[in-house]
Amino acid sequence: MQQIINFVLRNKTFLVFLLLLGLSLFFTIQSHSYHKSKFINSSNVVTGTVYKTANGIGQYFNLIKENEALLEENRMLKSIVHNLDVDTMKNNLRDSLRLNAHFKFRTADVYKNSYSQSTNYLTINKGRKDSIKVDYGVITSQGIVGIIENTSQNFSSVLSILNTRSRINAQLKKTNHIGSLVWDTESSEFAQLVDISKFAPVAIGDTIITGGQSTIFPKGILIGTVNSYKIDGGGDSYIVNVKLFNDMTNIGHVYVIENLQAAEIKSLQKPKDD
C-alpha cells in the first residue's frame, strides 16, 4: 500500500494532467456531435475486433463437437446413398423419399492403428453395446479400411486391409470385372487386386471399388486406382497394383457398416443336407 502512495506522490503532476485531459475529452465529445460519432465508431471497431477474436477462439475449442456433428451428418448421407435402389434413383422426381434400406452406418473413433506389420489391426471405440458385430465393414469417406474381427463390450478390433489374411471382393469400376483385394506387405500405400481376367481392359488410373458380392460392403465403396498391372504366373489373370485412396497410416474416424439383409443372404448360401 505504501508503494502505491509513494508512486502517486512521485507522479502527481502527470496523473493530474491525465485526469484533466480525460475530462476535457469527455466534455468535448459530449458537446460536439461530430466528435461523439467518431468516438462511437472507433469503439465499435475495437469491440467488434474483440468479439471476432473471442468467437474465433470459441470456434477453435468447438472443433471437436463440430467434427462429431459432421461425422453424424456424413453417416446419414451415406445411409441414404447406399440404400437408394435403382428404381428410386430413376423415379426420384415422382417419389424422392422411397428407400430400400439394406445398410446401416455407425460412426466410431480409432484408438489404435497398426500398419507396419504383416498382420495389421485397428481398434475402435464401439463394441457390442453399440450393436457392433463381427464381419461388419469399416470405411472412411475416402475408402475401405477393413472388417470387424472381434468385439468386446466397448471396443472392436478391425482386420485391416493391410493384413495378409484380408481378402475383399473388389472390381474394376468401368468394366465390372471382379477380383479379390489382398496385400503383399510391400507398402502401406498399395494393395493388390488379383484374379482379374486377362481379357479385362485394364488401364493405369482406372478406379477400383468394392464389388458388392459379399454381405460385408455395399457395391461401389471406393478403394483406389490402378498404379500398375501384370499377368500372374499362371498366365490367366492380372495382378493389379492399387494405389489406395485411404492413407492407412492416418485413420482417425471411421464408419461401421451393417448389412441388414446379411442373415437372410447367408441362410440361402448355406449348403443344404441331402
C-alpha positions, 0 to 999 in steps of 0.5 A: 500500500505504501508503494502505491502512495509513494508512486502517486506522490512521485507522479502527481503532476502527470496523473493530474494532467491525465485526469484533466485531459480525460475530462476535457475529452469527455466534455468535448465529445459530449458537446460536439456531435461530430466528435461523439460519432467518431468516438462511437465508431472507433469503439465499435471497431475495437469491440467488434475486433474483440468479439471476432477474436473471442468467437474465433477462439470459441470456434477453435475449442468447438472443433471437436463437437463440430467434427462429431456433428459432421461425422453424424451428418456424413453417416446419414448421407451415406445411409441414404446413398447406399440404400437408394435402389435403382428404381428410386434413383430413376423415379426420384422426381415422382417419389424422392423419399422411397428407400430400400434400406439394406445398410446401416452406418455407425460412426466410431473413433480409432484408438489404435492403428497398426500398419507396419506389420504383416498382420495389421489391426485397428481398434475402435471405440464401439463394441457390442453395446453399440450393436457392433458385430463381427464381419461388419465393414469399416470405411472412411469417406475416402475408402475401405479400411477393413472388417470387424474381427472381434468385439468386446463390450466397448471396443472392436478390433478391425482386420485391416486391409493391410493384413495378409489374411484380408481378402475383399471382393473388389472390381474394376469400376468401368468394366465390372470385372471382379477380383479379390483385394489382398496385400503383399506387405510391400507398402502401406500405400498399395494393395493388390487386386488379383484374379482379374481376367486377362481379357479385362481392359485394364488401364493405369488410373482406372478406379477400383471399388468394392464389388458388392458380392459379399454381405460385408460392403455395399457395391461401389465403396471406393478403394483406389486406382490402378498404379500398375498391372501384370499377368500372374504366373499362371498366365490367366489373370492380372495382378493389379497394383492399387494405389489406395485412396485411404492413407492407412497410416492416418485413420482417425474416424471411421464408419461401421457398416451393417448389412441388414439383409446379411442373415437372410443372404447367408441362410440361402448360401448355406449348403443344404443336407441331402 
